[in-house]
């Protein structure tokens, strides 16, 4: 047994000497700037990822980039190459020879070679957690089947900047039955952050489950629209963000971020800034950004033929797959771009029948029904009244639903109800909104 340990000791000593030999070479040089540039380059890449994912405001991202570039320029003021410091031979001998021998001797004296190993123990001991996280982890350990404890831990991880751990904890909570809309939306957001801001299939599925539980959930609606933008459907994303903005209070904490994404999407599509998201005259969504870019290089006749062929192919495909909700939405928007009102109305009707719990679709269907009509102060089609009824059941406070409800009440002769509903819309409009004056005139027209 002693012979074995002696051989192992000789092998350890030989390995240490071999590893230490390069340290005696004092002819090498080192470049401190290389390491600093690598750090700054990584910082810029991370900053660009955060800005692209909407995690940091554009002006803040610009300021941070300027500061990093200033530090890079400052590196040129210091010497680029410096000779490596000659190591102390006494220190090298101590590190390469004496310390291994001393450690080997102590192990023979105090060690227990027969003691069973503890795999991964060092990783567990290396994790440093805050007292709050530790408390939440203890709560989960005490109640491992309590979904609420897992939700609290997931939120704690998220606040601590640990999205991967947060997503894992939310996944456990969902598996234990925490299927409410807010938890599912938070789960999707954690998955999104864990993937560096890129929409993944698990995150998309979590957001869609959140929307099924509560069609008005703003977090799920915002990030699903972000996923559409990342996939190239900027038109669809803009339409979804506009619908969300119409229902979002001006003082909501996420309103500024929402308005910023609407502005960027509008600019990307080459449109004029939209003054009031959610208004009746908001631009309708149509083909994808890729298709629009392809059509821009064509002549008018070629463009018309291209668009009509695209729409025809989509319509034919939907005849074979009538349950494709997103396909009907896309077809309806394409018909709106082509100003084919009857076809757009029929396509929105298909989508509304497939998704009776989707507020945005019911409102789009209602809008398509009355688009182009000049007699809505005297007559409203029955399908419009039914669509408005469904929308108002889904969200009684939605401003567009309230406005359409006022139209229905006015035609029915209930001026008092129309005035009550439109006053609620007026109360939600920002003070600078141009729609306030228009709605105020309609309210005045209801007065005796």
VEXKOLMAR-105625 format. One record per residue (C-alpha): z, x, y; residue in three letters. Coordinates in pm, 1 decimal, decimal comma. Example, Ala and Ser with C-alpha at 12.3 -4.5 7.8 and 13.67 -1.06 7.14 Angstrom:
BEGIN
+----------+----------+----------+-----+
|       zz |       xx |       yy |  aa |
+----------+----------+----------+-----+
|    780,0 |   1230,0 |   -450,0 | Ala |
|    714,0 |   1367,0 |   -106,0 | Ser |
+----------+----------+----------+-----+
//
This chain:
BEGIN
+----------+----------+----------+-----+
|       zz |       xx |       yy |  aa |
+----------+----------+----------+-----+
|      0,0 |      0,0 |      0,0 | Unk |
|     92,1 |    283,3 |    241,6 | Unk |
|   -237,8 |    452,6 |    161,0 | Unk |
|   -430,8 |    142,0 |    262,4 | Unk |
|   -250,5 |    121,9 |    596,5 | Unk |
|   -306,5 |    493,5 |    653,7 | Unk |
|   -681,0 |    453,8 |    597,8 | Unk |
|   -690,6 |    153,1 |    831,7 | Unk |
|   -507,5 |    355,3 |   1095,1 | Unk |
|   -759,7 |    641,7 |   1071,1 | Unk |
|  -1044,9 |    389,8 |   1107,5 | Unk |
|   -881,6 |    237,8 |   1414,4 | Unk |
|   -832,6 |    580,5 |   1571,5 | Unk |
|  -1195,4 |    679,8 |   1506,5 | Unk |
|  -1319,9 |    355,0 |   1659,9 | Unk |
|  -1105,4 |    405,5 |   1971,0 | Unk |
|  -1235,2 |    760,8 |   2018,1 | Unk |
|  -1596,6 |    648,8 |   1985,7 | Unk |
|  -1544,9 |    372,3 |   2240,7 | Unk |
|  -1375,6 |    613,4 |   2483,8 | Unk |
|  -1642,1 |    888,1 |   2474,2 | Unk |
|  -1872,6 |    723,2 |   2733,1 | Unk |
|  -1583,3 |    721,2 |   2980,7 | Unk |
|  -1595,0 |   1102,1 |   2996,4 | Unk |
|  -1948,7 |   1096,0 |   3135,5 | Unk |
|  -1902,0 |   1131,0 |   3512,0 | Unk |
|  -2271,5 |   1160,3 |   3585,6 | Unk |
|  -2322,2 |    785,6 |   3590,8 | Unk |
|  -2349,4 |    589,9 |   3910,2 | Unk |
|  -2265,4 |    230,7 |   3984,3 | Unk |
|  -2410,7 |    -21,7 |   4223,5 | Unk |
|  -2151,2 |   -264,5 |   4359,9 | Unk |
|  -2415,8 |   -473,2 |   4539,7 | Unk |
|  -2581,1 |   -582,3 |   4215,6 | Unk |
|  -2268,2 |   -759,0 |   4096,3 | Unk |
|  -2206,6 |   -924,7 |   4433,4 | Unk |
|  -2566,1 |  -1049,8 |   4452,9 | Unk |
|  -2534,4 |  -1206,9 |   4107,9 | Unk |
|  -2225,9 |  -1397,1 |   4221,6 | Unk |
|  -2392,7 |  -1519,8 |   4541,3 | Unk |
|  -2708,6 |  -1616,6 |   4352,6 | Unk |
|  -2502,4 |  -1828,0 |   4111,1 | Unk |
|  -2326,4 |  -1991,5 |   4406,6 | Unk |
|  -2659,5 |  -2089,3 |   4567,4 | Unk |
|  -2789,7 |  -2234,9 |   4239,7 | Unk |
|  -2472,9 |  -2439,2 |   4193,4 | Unk |
|  -2492,1 |  -2556,5 |   4554,7 | Unk |
|  -2853,4 |  -2670,6 |   4506,2 | Unk |
|  -2758,2 |  -2862,8 |   4190,0 | Unk |
|  -2473,1 |  -3040,1 |   4368,9 | Unk |
|  -2695,8 |  -3127,6 |   4663,6 | Unk |
|  -2970,7 |  -3262,1 |   4436,0 | Unk |
|  -2717,4 |  -3478,0 |   4250,8 | Unk |
|  -2581,8 |  -3617,5 |   4577,5 | Unk |
|  -2236,4 |  -3463,0 |   4526,9 | Unk |
|  -2242,0 |  -3292,2 |   4865,9 | Unk |
|  -2381,9 |  -3405,9 |   5199,0 | Unk |
|  -2703,8 |  -3232,8 |   5316,5 | Unk |
|  -2543,8 |  -3092,0 |   5631,1 | Unk |
|  -2251,5 |  -2950,8 |   5433,3 | Unk |
|  -2491,2 |  -2799,9 |   5179,6 | Unk |
|  -2690,3 |  -2636,4 |   5460,3 | Unk |
|  -2376,4 |  -2487,2 |   5618,4 | Unk |
|  -2258,7 |  -2352,1 |   5284,3 | Unk |
|  -2599,6 |  -2196,9 |   5215,6 | Unk |
|  -2601,6 |  -2027,8 |   5557,4 | Unk |
|  -2257,8 |  -1880,3 |   5489,6 | Unk |
|  -2366,8 |  -1744,5 |   5150,0 | Unk |
|  -2682,2 |  -1593,7 |   5303,3 | Unk |
|  -2471,1 |  -1431,1 |   5576,7 | Unk |
|  -2258,2 |  -1264,2 |   5311,4 | Unk |
|  -2568,4 |  -1140,7 |   5130,6 | Unk |
|  -2698,8 |   -982,4 |   5451,4 | Unk |
|  -2360,1 |   -822,4 |   5511,1 | Unk |
|  -2393,6 |   -634,4 |   5182,1 | Unk |
|  -2667,9 |   -417,7 |   5330,7 | Unk |
|  -2420,7 |   -268,2 |   5576,0 | Unk |
|  -2226,2 |    -93,5 |   5299,6 | Unk |
|  -2350,5 |    202,8 |   5091,9 | Unk |
|  -2578,3 |     81,4 |   4817,6 | Unk |
|  -2499,6 |    349,7 |   4563,9 | Unk |
|  -2162,6 |    516,1 |   4503,1 | Unk |
|  -2079,2 |    780,6 |   4242,1 | Unk |
|  -1846,2 |    659,7 |   3973,0 | Unk |
|  -1496,1 |    802,4 |   4001,3 | Unk |
|  -1421,1 |   1074,3 |   3746,1 | Unk |
|  -1166,0 |    942,3 |   3497,4 | Unk |
|   -841,0 |   1117,8 |   3429,5 | Unk |
|   -859,4 |   1300,9 |   3097,5 | Unk |
|   -487,9 |   1259,3 |   3039,3 | Unk |
|   -516,3 |    884,0 |   3086,7 | Unk |
|   -817,2 |    870,0 |   2854,6 | Unk |
|   -630,8 |   1055,8 |   2581,3 | Unk |
|   -335,0 |    823,8 |   2620,6 | Unk |
|   -552,1 |    510,9 |   2609,0 | Unk |
|   -777,9 |    626,3 |   2325,8 | Unk |
|   -530,7 |    808,4 |   2097,8 | Unk |
|   -162,1 |    766,3 |   2173,1 | Unk |
|   -160,0 |    392,5 |   2240,6 | Unk |
|   -337,9 |    294,3 |   1916,4 | Unk |
|   -105,6 |    523,9 |   1716,8 | Unk |
|    197,9 |    381,2 |   1891,6 | Unk |
|     80,2 |     25,8 |   1827,0 | Unk |
|     11,5 |    102,9 |   1461,9 | Unk |
|    358,4 |    253,9 |   1419,4 | Unk |
|    528,4 |    -44,5 |   1583,2 | Unk |
|    335,3 |   -283,7 |   1361,2 | Unk |
|    448,3 |    -96,9 |   1046,4 | Unk |
|    805,6 |   -120,2 |   1173,2 | Unk |
|    817,2 |   -473,7 |   1312,6 | Unk |
|    505,1 |   -652,8 |   1187,6 | Unk |
|    480,3 |   -906,0 |    907,8 | Unk |
|    138,9 |   -865,7 |    738,6 | Unk |
|    215,8 |  -1148,3 |    498,2 | Unk |
|    268,8 |  -1407,9 |    772,2 | Unk |
|      1,3 |  -1685,4 |    760,5 | Unk |
|   -247,7 |  -1691,3 |   1045,9 | Unk |
|   -252,1 |  -1950,4 |   1324,0 | Unk |
|   -618,8 |  -2006,6 |   1407,1 | Unk |
|   -701,1 |  -2110,5 |   1763,8 | Unk |
|   -340,7 |  -2071,9 |   1874,8 | Unk |
|   -438,0 |  -1829,8 |   2150,0 | Unk |
|   -691,1 |  -2077,0 |   2292,2 | Unk |
|   -428,1 |  -2348,5 |   2310,2 | Unk |
|   -179,4 |  -2119,5 |   2476,2 | Unk |
|   -437,3 |  -2004,1 |   2728,6 | Unk |
|   -490,3 |  -2352,7 |   2872,6 | Unk |
|   -303,8 |  -2382,4 |   3200,1 | Unk |
|   -245,2 |  -2740,5 |   3313,4 | Unk |
|    -81,9 |  -2893,8 |   3616,2 | Unk |
|    245,8 |  -3084,9 |   3571,8 | Unk |
|     62,1 |  -3412,5 |   3631,2 | Unk |
|   -198,8 |  -3340,4 |   3362,4 | Unk |
|     74,2 |  -3224,8 |   3126,1 | Unk |
|    261,9 |  -3550,1 |   3182,1 | Unk |
|    -51,2 |  -3753,1 |   3107,2 | Unk |
|   -117,2 |  -3546,4 |   2793,7 | Unk |
|    238,7 |  -3611,0 |   2677,7 | Unk |
|    189,6 |  -3984,6 |   2732,4 | Unk |
|   -125,1 |  -3977,2 |   2517,2 | Unk |
|     57,4 |  -3778,8 |   2248,5 | Unk |
|    333,5 |  -4041,1 |   2242,7 | Unk |
|     89,7 |  -4335,1 |   2243,2 | Unk |
|   -236,3 |  -4208,8 |   2087,4 | Unk |
|   -369,3 |  -4563,2 |   2036,8 | Unk |
|   -296,3 |  -4680,5 |   2392,5 | Unk |
|   -628,4 |  -4717,0 |   2574,2 | Unk |
|   -453,4 |  -4732,3 |   2913,4 | Unk |
|   -292,7 |  -4391,0 |   2852,0 | Unk |
|   -633,8 |  -4241,1 |   2774,5 | Unk |
|   -782,1 |  -4398,1 |   3088,1 | Unk |
|   -503,5 |  -4244,2 |   3298,7 | Unk |
|   -561,3 |  -3903,2 |   3138,1 | Unk |
|   -936,5 |  -3931,0 |   3194,7 | Unk |
|   -881,0 |  -4011,9 |   3561,4 | Unk |
|   -645,7 |  -3714,9 |   3589,1 | Unk |
|   -903,3 |  -3482,1 |   3439,1 | Unk |
|  -1164,1 |  -3617,1 |   3678,4 | Unk |
|   -941,2 |  -3556,0 |   3979,1 | Unk |
|   -874,5 |  -3202,4 |   3853,1 | Unk |
|  -1246,7 |  -3125,0 |   3836,1 | Unk |
|  -1272,9 |  -3128,2 |   3454,6 | Unk |
|  -1560,1 |  -3374,2 |   3392,7 | Unk |
|  -1615,4 |  -3279,0 |   3028,6 | Unk |
|  -1251,9 |  -3343,4 |   2939,8 | Unk |
|  -1262,3 |  -3659,3 |   3150,8 | Unk |
|  -1566,4 |  -3790,4 |   2961,9 | Unk |
|  -1400,8 |  -3718,1 |   2627,5 | Unk |
|  -1085,7 |  -3905,6 |   2728,4 | Unk |
|  -1283,4 |  -4202,0 |   2864,5 | Unk |
|  -1480,4 |  -4211,5 |   2539,4 | Unk |
|  -1154,7 |  -4234,8 |   2346,2 | Unk |
|  -1033,8 |  -4515,4 |   2574,0 | Unk |
|  -1358,5 |  -4708,7 |   2526,4 | Unk |
|  -1335,1 |  -4663,8 |   2149,0 | Unk |
|   -984,2 |  -4809,5 |   2164,6 | Unk |
|  -1109,2 |  -5122,7 |   2340,5 | Unk |
|  -1113,9 |  -5040,5 |   2712,6 | Unk |
|  -1447,3 |  -5214,4 |   2768,2 | Unk |
|  -1391,2 |  -5347,8 |   3119,1 | Unk |
|  -1662,7 |  -5281,1 |   3374,7 | Unk |
|  -1465,2 |  -5030,6 |   3583,9 | Unk |
|  -1369,5 |  -4813,0 |   3285,2 | Unk |
|  -1724,7 |  -4812,8 |   3148,4 | Unk |
|  -1863,4 |  -4719,2 |   3490,8 | Unk |
|  -1609,4 |  -4437,3 |   3523,9 | Unk |
|  -1705,5 |  -4320,3 |   3172,9 | Unk |
|  -2070,8 |  -4308,5 |   3272,3 | Unk |
|  -1990,0 |  -4119,1 |   3591,4 | Unk |
|  -1786,2 |  -3861,1 |   3396,9 | Unk |
|  -2074,1 |  -3813,4 |   3150,4 | Unk |
|  -2311,2 |  -3772,8 |   3444,6 | Unk |
|  -2091,4 |  -3509,9 |   3609,7 | Unk |
|  -2044,8 |  -3327,9 |   3279,8 | Unk |
|  -2423,9 |  -3295,5 |   3249,3 | Unk |
|  -2453,3 |  -3138,4 |   3593,9 | Unk |
|  -2559,2 |  -3458,5 |   3770,4 | Unk |
|  -2850,3 |  -3532,3 |   3535,7 | Unk |
|  -2872,0 |  -3882,8 |   3386,7 | Unk |
|  -2839,1 |  -3868,2 |   3008,8 | Unk |
|  -2885,0 |  -4143,8 |   2751,9 | Unk |
|  -2507,1 |  -4177,5 |   2685,1 | Unk |
|  -2438,2 |  -4204,8 |   3058,7 | Unk |
|  -2717,3 |  -4457,4 |   3103,2 | Unk |
|  -2581,6 |  -4663,0 |   2813,3 | Unk |
|  -2229,7 |  -4659,8 |   2961,4 | Unk |
|  -2356,4 |  -4777,8 |   3300,2 | Unk |
|  -2559,0 |  -5055,8 |   3140,2 | Unk |
|  -2257,0 |  -5174,4 |   2944,9 | Unk |
|  -2058,9 |  -5174,0 |   3268,2 | Unk |
|  -2330,4 |  -5382,2 |   3434,7 | Unk |
|  -2333,2 |  -5626,5 |   3143,3 | Unk |
|  -1958,1 |  -5674,3 |   3186,6 | Unk |
|  -1989,2 |  -5713,3 |   3566,6 | Unk |
|  -2340,4 |  -5738,6 |   3716,1 | Unk |
|  -2201,9 |  -5660,6 |   4063,1 | Unk |
|  -2033,5 |  -5329,7 |   3970,2 | Unk |
|  -2140,8 |  -5097,9 |   4255,8 | Unk |
|  -2083,1 |  -4769,1 |   4070,9 | Unk |
|  -2299,5 |  -4869,9 |   3775,8 | Unk |
|  -2571,5 |  -5008,5 |   4001,7 | Unk |
|  -2578,6 |  -4697,6 |   4220,5 | Unk |
|  -2601,7 |  -4446,6 |   3936,6 | Unk |
|  -2852,9 |  -4648,7 |   3735,8 | Unk |
|  -3072,6 |  -4641,5 |   4045,6 | Unk |
|  -3013,3 |  -4266,9 |   4069,8 | Unk |
|  -3129,6 |  -4233,2 |   3709,9 | Unk |
|  -3449,3 |  -4419,4 |   3796,1 | Unk |
|  -3509,1 |  -4182,5 |   4087,1 | Unk |
|  -3456,3 |  -3879,4 |   3864,1 | Unk |
|  -3707,1 |  -4025,8 |   3617,2 | Unk |
|  -3968,9 |  -4050,5 |   3894,7 | Unk |
|  -3937,6 |  -4422,6 |   3972,1 | Unk |
|  -3837,5 |  -4375,8 |   4335,2 | Unk |
|  -3977,1 |  -4719,4 |   4424,0 | Unk |
|  -3750,2 |  -4889,7 |   4172,4 | Unk |
|  -3451,0 |  -4681,2 |   4277,1 | Unk |
|  -3506,1 |  -4769,5 |   4642,8 | Unk |
|  -3526,9 |  -5140,1 |   4561,7 | Unk |
|  -3202,0 |  -5123,8 |   4362,7 | Unk |
|  -3023,0 |  -4929,0 |   4637,4 | Unk |
|  -3147,6 |  -5174,0 |   4900,2 | Unk |
|  -3013,3 |  -5467,2 |   4699,1 | Unk |
|  -2678,5 |  -5288,9 |   4661,5 | Unk |
|  -2667,7 |  -5208,0 |   5033,5 | Unk |
|  -2716,2 |  -5576,0 |   5116,3 | Unk |
|  -2392,8 |  -5650,9 |   4929,9 | Unk |
|  -2193,2 |  -5345,0 |   5038,3 | Unk |
|  -1951,7 |  -5378,2 |   5334,8 | Unk |
|  -2014,7 |  -5142,3 |   5624,2 | Unk |
|  -1668,7 |  -4986,4 |   5580,8 | Unk |
|  -1698,6 |  -4927,0 |   5205,4 | Unk |
|  -1611,2 |  -4562,8 |   5120,1 | Unk |
|  -1941,8 |  -4512,0 |   4938,7 | Unk |
|  -2158,0 |  -4676,1 |   5207,8 | Unk |
|  -2250,5 |  -4348,8 |   5379,6 | Unk |
|  -2367,1 |  -4194,1 |   5051,3 | Unk |
|  -2565,3 |  -4508,0 |   4968,4 | Unk |
|  -2735,2 |  -4510,7 |   5309,2 | Unk |
|  -2815,0 |  -4140,0 |   5270,2 | Unk |
|  -2989,9 |  -4198,9 |   4937,0 | Unk |
|  -3184,3 |  -4490,9 |   5082,2 | Unk |
|  -3298,2 |  -4273,0 |   5372,5 | Unk |
|  -3405,5 |  -3989,4 |   5141,0 | Unk |
|  -3593,5 |  -4224,5 |   4908,6 | Unk |
|  -3766,3 |  -4388,8 |   5203,5 | Unk |
|  -3866,2 |  -4050,1 |   5343,1 | Unk |
|  -3988,4 |  -3933,5 |   5004,2 | Unk |
|  -4215,8 |  -4237,5 |   4980,9 | Unk |
|  -4351,4 |  -4169,6 |   5329,4 | Unk |
|  -4220,4 |  -4491,2 |   5479,1 | Unk |
|  -4062,8 |  -4565,3 |   5812,8 | Unk |
|  -3680,9 |  -4575,4 |   5813,9 | Unk |
|  -3538,1 |  -4907,8 |   5698,7 | Unk |
|  -3305,0 |  -5043,4 |   5970,2 | Unk |
|  -3115,6 |  -5299,2 |   5764,6 | Unk |
|  -3109,0 |  -5269,9 |   5385,1 | Unk |
|  -3110,3 |  -5603,6 |   5207,8 | Unk |
|  -3292,2 |  -5801,2 |   5474,4 | Unk |
|  -3558,5 |  -6049,2 |   5375,7 | Unk |
|  -3830,0 |  -5827,6 |   5517,9 | Unk |
|  -3725,6 |  -5524,3 |   5312,8 | Unk |
|  -4022,9 |  -5352,9 |   5150,3 | Unk |
|  -4098,5 |  -5469,0 |   4800,3 | Unk |
|  -4096,6 |  -5218,1 |   4519,4 | Unk |
|  -4423,7 |  -5149,0 |   4342,8 | Unk |
|  -4577,4 |  -4877,1 |   4125,9 | Unk |
|  -4397,1 |  -4553,6 |   4052,9 | Unk |
|  -4411,1 |  -4254,1 |   4284,7 | Unk |
|  -4631,9 |  -4062,4 |   4037,3 | Unk |
|  -4887,3 |  -4343,1 |   4032,1 | Unk |
|  -4888,6 |  -4371,7 |   4409,6 | Unk |
|  -4944,8 |  -3996,0 |   4443,2 | Unk |
|  -5236,8 |  -4016,9 |   4201,0 | Unk |
|  -5393,6 |  -4304,5 |   4394,2 | Unk |
|  -5364,0 |  -4137,4 |   4734,7 | Unk |
|  -5646,3 |  -3893,7 |   4656,7 | Unk |
|  -5889,5 |  -4173,1 |   4563,8 | Unk |
|  -6137,5 |  -4369,3 |   4771,3 | Unk |
|  -6042,2 |  -4733,3 |   4852,6 | Unk |
|  -6270,0 |  -4867,3 |   4579,4 | Unk |
|  -6141,8 |  -4616,4 |   4322,4 | Unk |
|  -5783,7 |  -4687,7 |   4422,9 | Unk |
|  -5827,6 |  -5062,5 |   4379,9 | Unk |
|  -5989,7 |  -5014,3 |   4040,1 | Unk |
|  -5714,0 |  -4773,0 |   3935,1 | Unk |
|  -5431,0 |  -5006,0 |   4033,6 | Unk |
|  -5592,0 |  -5312,2 |   3877,0 | Unk |
|  -5651,6 |  -5122,2 |   3553,3 | Unk |
|  -5289,4 |  -5006,3 |   3548,4 | Unk |
|  -5161,1 |  -5359,2 |   3603,5 | Unk |
|  -5395,3 |  -5502,8 |   3341,3 | Unk |
|  -5278,0 |  -5251,6 |   3081,4 | Unk |
|  -4915,3 |  -5330,8 |   3158,5 | Unk |
|  -4976,0 |  -5706,1 |   3136,7 | Unk |
|  -5153,5 |  -5667,1 |   2801,7 | Unk |
|  -4871,2 |  -5454,8 |   2666,0 | Unk |
|  -4613,4 |  -5714,3 |   2769,8 | Unk |
|  -4801,1 |  -5983,6 |   2579,6 | Unk |
|  -4725,0 |  -5782,4 |   2265,2 | Unk |
|  -4368,1 |  -5700,2 |   2377,7 | Unk |
|  -4243,7 |  -6007,2 |   2571,2 | Unk |
|  -3878,8 |  -5896,8 |   2547,0 | Unk |
|  -3937,3 |  -5584,2 |   2758,9 | Unk |
|  -3729,8 |  -5670,2 |   3066,4 | Unk |
|  -3806,8 |  -5351,8 |   3260,6 | Unk |
|  -4176,4 |  -5400,4 |   3190,7 | Unk |
|  -4174,7 |  -5750,0 |   3346,1 | Unk |
|  -3989,6 |  -5616,3 |   3651,5 | Unk |
|  -4244,6 |  -5339,4 |   3693,3 | Unk |
|  -4533,5 |  -5582,7 |   3652,2 | Unk |
|  -4383,4 |  -5823,2 |   3906,8 | Unk |
|  -4349,3 |  -5545,9 |   4164,0 | Unk |
|  -4704,8 |  -5430,9 |   4102,7 | Unk |
|  -4831,2 |  -5785,8 |   4158,9 | Unk |
|  -4634,3 |  -5797,4 |   4485,7 | Unk |
|  -4801,9 |  -5477,7 |   4602,9 | Unk |
|  -5140,9 |  -5634,1 |   4520,7 | Unk |
|  -5033,6 |  -5952,1 |   4705,7 | Unk |
|  -5091,3 |  -6161,7 |   4393,8 | Unk |
|  -4811,4 |  -6404,0 |   4468,0 | Unk |
|  -4862,5 |  -6647,0 |   4179,2 | Unk |
|  -4873,5 |  -6365,6 |   3922,9 | Unk |
|  -4568,5 |  -6198,1 |   4076,3 | Unk |
|  -4377,4 |  -6527,7 |   4065,1 | Unk |
|  -4465,0 |  -6576,5 |   3696,3 | Unk |
|  -4359,3 |  -6219,9 |   3608,4 | Unk |
|  -4028,8 |  -6254,6 |   3792,4 | Unk |
|  -3977,0 |  -6582,5 |   3606,6 | Unk |
|  -4011,6 |  -6400,0 |   3274,6 | Unk |
|  -3762,5 |  -6135,5 |   3388,7 | Unk |
|  -3516,9 |  -6399,5 |   3515,8 | Unk |
|  -3528,7 |  -6581,9 |   3183,1 | Unk |
|  -3460,8 |  -6256,4 |   2994,4 | Unk |
|  -3169,2 |  -6154,1 |   3220,4 | Unk |
|  -2984,6 |  -6465,0 |   3345,3 | Unk |
|  -2678,4 |  -6249,2 |   3425,7 | Unk |
|  -2866,2 |  -5999,7 |   3645,6 | Unk |
|  -2798,7 |  -6097,7 |   4006,4 | Unk |
|  -3070,7 |  -5875,3 |   4150,9 | Unk |
|  -3337,4 |  -6027,4 |   3925,5 | Unk |
|  -3236,9 |  -6384,8 |   4006,6 | Unk |
|  -3258,8 |  -6307,9 |   4377,8 | Unk |
|  -3595,8 |  -6134,2 |   4338,8 | Unk |
|  -3723,2 |  -6436,4 |   4146,4 | Unk |
|  -3600,4 |  -6673,9 |   4416,7 | Unk |
|  -3767,0 |  -6460,8 |   4684,5 | Unk |
|  -4097,2 |  -6460,0 |   4492,9 | Unk |
|  -4088,8 |  -6839,6 |   4461,1 | Unk |
|  -4082,6 |  -6900,3 |   4836,0 | Unk |
|  -4286,2 |  -6594,4 |   4940,2 | Unk |
|  -4573,1 |  -6701,0 |   5166,3 | Unk |
|  -4457,4 |  -7061,3 |   5202,8 | Unk |
|  -4434,7 |  -7205,3 |   5554,3 | Unk |
|  -4261,9 |  -7531,7 |   5463,2 | Unk |
|  -3924,4 |  -7412,4 |   5334,0 | Unk |
|  -3747,6 |  -7601,9 |   5612,0 | Unk |
|  -3873,2 |  -7927,5 |   5451,4 | Unk |
|  -3927,8 |  -7854,8 |   5082,7 | Unk |
|  -3802,9 |  -7605,5 |   4821,9 | Unk |
|  -3940,7 |  -7585,6 |   4464,2 | Unk |
|  -3693,6 |  -7691,3 |   4190,2 | Unk |
|  -3716,3 |  -7346,5 |   4023,9 | Unk |
|  -3601,8 |  -7187,8 |   4352,0 | Unk |
|  -3299,3 |  -7417,4 |   4365,2 | Unk |
|  -3211,1 |  -7330,0 |   4005,0 | Unk |
|  -3247,9 |  -6955,3 |   4066,2 | Unk |
|  -3025,5 |  -6976,4 |   4374,1 | Unk |
|  -2767,6 |  -7172,7 |   4177,1 | Unk |
|  -2757,2 |  -6900,6 |   3908,5 | Unk |
|  -2732,3 |  -6625,2 |   4169,4 | Unk |
|  -2448,7 |  -6796,7 |   4354,4 | Unk |
|  -2263,0 |  -6847,0 |   4025,2 | Unk |
|  -2291,1 |  -6474,9 |   3952,4 | Unk |
|  -2168,2 |  -6371,0 |   4298,5 | Unk |
|  -2065,6 |  -6644,0 |   4545,4 | Unk |
|  -2026,7 |  -6388,9 |   4827,5 | Unk |
|  -2364,8 |  -6219,5 |   4800,9 | Unk |
|  -2522,9 |  -6242,8 |   5150,5 | Unk |
|  -2875,9 |  -6312,4 |   5026,1 | Unk |
|  -2743,4 |  -6573,9 |   4785,2 | Unk |
|  -2546,8 |  -6730,6 |   5070,4 | Unk |
|  -2856,9 |  -6742,0 |   5287,2 | Unk |
|  -3067,3 |  -6901,3 |   5014,6 | Unk |
|  -2785,1 |  -7147,1 |   4950,2 | Unk |
|  -2802,6 |  -7241,1 |   5318,2 | Unk |
|  -3175,8 |  -7306,8 |   5281,5 | Unk |
|  -3107,7 |  -7539,0 |   4989,2 | Unk |
|  -2832,9 |  -7720,6 |   5179,6 | Unk |
|  -3053,9 |  -7761,5 |   5487,8 | Unk |
|  -3338,8 |  -7917,8 |   5292,1 | Unk |
|  -3089,2 |  -8146,3 |   5119,6 | Unk |
|  -2974,6 |  -8266,2 |   5460,6 | Unk |
|  -2627,4 |  -8107,1 |   5441,4 | Unk |
|  -2630,7 |  -7927,8 |   5776,0 | Unk |
|  -2255,4 |  -7863,0 |   5770,2 | Unk |
|  -2280,5 |  -7679,1 |   5435,6 | Unk |
|  -2581,3 |  -7480,4 |   5555,1 | Unk |
|  -2393,9 |  -7381,5 |   5870,1 | Unk |
|  -2087,0 |  -7277,3 |   5666,6 | Unk |
|  -2290,6 |  -7057,8 |   5432,3 | Unk |
|  -2495,8 |  -6893,5 |   5707,0 | Unk |
|  -2184,8 |  -6822,1 |   5909,0 | Unk |
|  -2053,5 |  -6623,9 |   5609,6 | Unk |
|  -2374,7 |  -6422,7 |   5609,1 | Unk |
|  -2344,6 |  -6359,9 |   5982,6 | Unk |
|  -1988,3 |  -6234,6 |   5935,1 | Unk |
|  -2112,4 |  -5972,1 |   5685,9 | Unk |
|  -2400,8 |  -5836,6 |   5893,1 | Unk |
|  -2335,3 |  -5516,3 |   6092,4 | Unk |
|  -2312,0 |  -5562,2 |   6468,2 | Unk |
|  -2630,8 |  -5361,2 |   6527,4 | Unk |
|  -2834,7 |  -5547,9 |   6265,2 | Unk |
|  -3153,8 |  -5706,5 |   6408,3 | Unk |
|  -3111,3 |  -5991,3 |   6158,8 | Unk |
|  -2805,6 |  -6118,8 |   6347,6 | Unk |
|  -3013,8 |  -6261,8 |   6631,6 | Unk |
|  -3257,0 |  -6428,8 |   6389,8 | Unk |
|  -2978,2 |  -6587,2 |   6187,2 | Unk |
|  -2795,1 |  -6693,0 |   6501,9 | Unk |
|  -3101,5 |  -6891,3 |   6611,4 | Unk |
|  -3116,9 |  -7062,3 |   6273,8 | Unk |
|  -2750,3 |  -7151,6 |   6303,6 | Unk |
|  -2812,1 |  -7298,9 |   6647,6 | Unk |
|  -3095,3 |  -7509,1 |   6506,2 | Unk |
|  -2841,2 |  -7682,2 |   6282,5 | Unk |
|  -2633,2 |  -7802,4 |   6575,2 | Unk |
|  -2669,3 |  -8171,6 |   6661,2 | Unk |
+----------+----------+----------+-----+
//
